[in-house]
Amino acid sequence: MFEEYNTIFRFYQRIVGLASYIETENRKCVLPVIPEKILIHLCEDVSNLFKEEPNILKINKDCIIVGDLHGNIFDLFRILNKFGFPPKRTYFFLGDYVDRGHFSTETISLLFILKVIFTNNIFLIRGNHEFEDMCNDNGFSYEIFHVYPNQEVEKAFFHAFSFLPLAAQVFDTVFCVHGGIGPSILSLHDIMKIKRPIVNFDSEVIQSLVWSDPSPTIDVVNYGQSTRGLGQTYGQNAIDDFLSRQSFDVLVRGHQCVANGIEYHLNNKVITVFSSSNYCDIHQNKSGVLILSKNQTSKCITQEFFTWSPIVSPKREDVIFIISESEDTFKLPAKSSQQSARRPSFPFNYRVSIHRSPEPNNDRSTIPQMSAFTTFSPSLNRSRHKDSDEPILKSRSRIMSVELDHSIKIPPIGGIHRRRNSLIHRNFS
């Protein structure tokens, strides 16, 4: 299967290389539909890799930290287009890869392919949306059943999710997690002793790791009740105590949509990274990534930030899907391959026609089957949920031309200074 993964990866490389062209020329993007058998094998292979990794990853190399993507594959394309693919770069993803966006299936499939091919340069941890209950409520399950009307595909993804690591240490002094901490986490051992697979939120430690948020007010100095229903809010005393006891300098997390893609909390001890721009098609937020690098002479860790202006992501009916000629291998139609090599906008003759699906319902027996050249675009069951700040109201259909925005518009804070190109740096000794 490794050869098939490489073939799919090379296809995505071409798409990522044309990301800017697709945006500026308002061209339709082409995405592959990976055969079911390959996708199930992929989930099995990546599950085995996750099993070999500890609950808390240790990353001792320069890396780009990517926050929540939520099925926004076009922001993932922008990140890869800007910084390049592994092994040139190492990427660390903070969870919440699926749900709410229009391309959850493609986003998580690409991340799994990158993990299998570049095992030591791609790291993923679990978010609160990599759980079956959340996927059932927020769109991923509905989407995947319309692309792959085979329950085994969904099961394979949930099996892989259940083995995802829970946190990471970068350069020993930066602690990374999806949500945060809680009163049940007294030491890293409380995280390390958790047994995987994990299939629900029953553990208080799990709830804290994937659901908690830094307190938005100074009233909470230790821990407070979260409005999300699970997890806690953690205040200044709580984060100071945790970082001090574990010899960390800062906590990096995702989980919350922040306007500038990057945001500081609690006297700069917590950093939120959010990488899905124009979240849910109603938040005009930027996409941001955090770059951590270590000076080998001074041993100081430097933070750099890069942000992009929000884009309006297309919906599934606005994308051309290409289906493999074979159910066992990833083989594109010959005319498609020839034309794509000549014309960068991918005007394939063999296309997947996109039809609007019926409104979502819970009766999966009525989901139409996928013919050789057809896939279906789910009108995602979008509603207010305890994990969201606002109801998801609408979506748009075209990518707009965008300009890269290198700056984070936040006031200067102690220990942070601006450098050339308006990248913000912070040094940890």
Buried (B, 14 or more C-beta within 10 A) or exposed (E): BEEBBBBBBEBBEEBBBBBBEBBEEEBBBBBBBBBBBBBBBBBEBBBEBBEEBEBBBEBEBBBBBBBBBBBBBBBBBBBBBBBEBBEEBBBBBBBBBBBBBBBBBBBBBBBBBBBBBBBEBBBBBBBBBBBBEBBBBBBBBBBBBBBBBBEEBBEBBBBBBBBBBBBBBBBBBBBBBBBBBBEBBBEBEBBEEBEBBBEEBEBBBBBBBBBBBBBEEEEBBBBBEBEBEBBBBBBBEBBBBBBEEBEBBBBBBBBBBBBBBBBBBBEBBBBBBBBBBBBBBBBEBBBBBBBBBBEEEEEBBBBBBBBBBBBBBBBBBBBBBBBBBEEEBBBBBEEBBEBBEEEBBBBBEBBBEBEEBEEBEEEEEEBEEBEEEBBBBBBBBBEEBEBBEEEBEEBBEEBBEBEEBBBBEBEEEEEBEEEEEEBBBBEBE
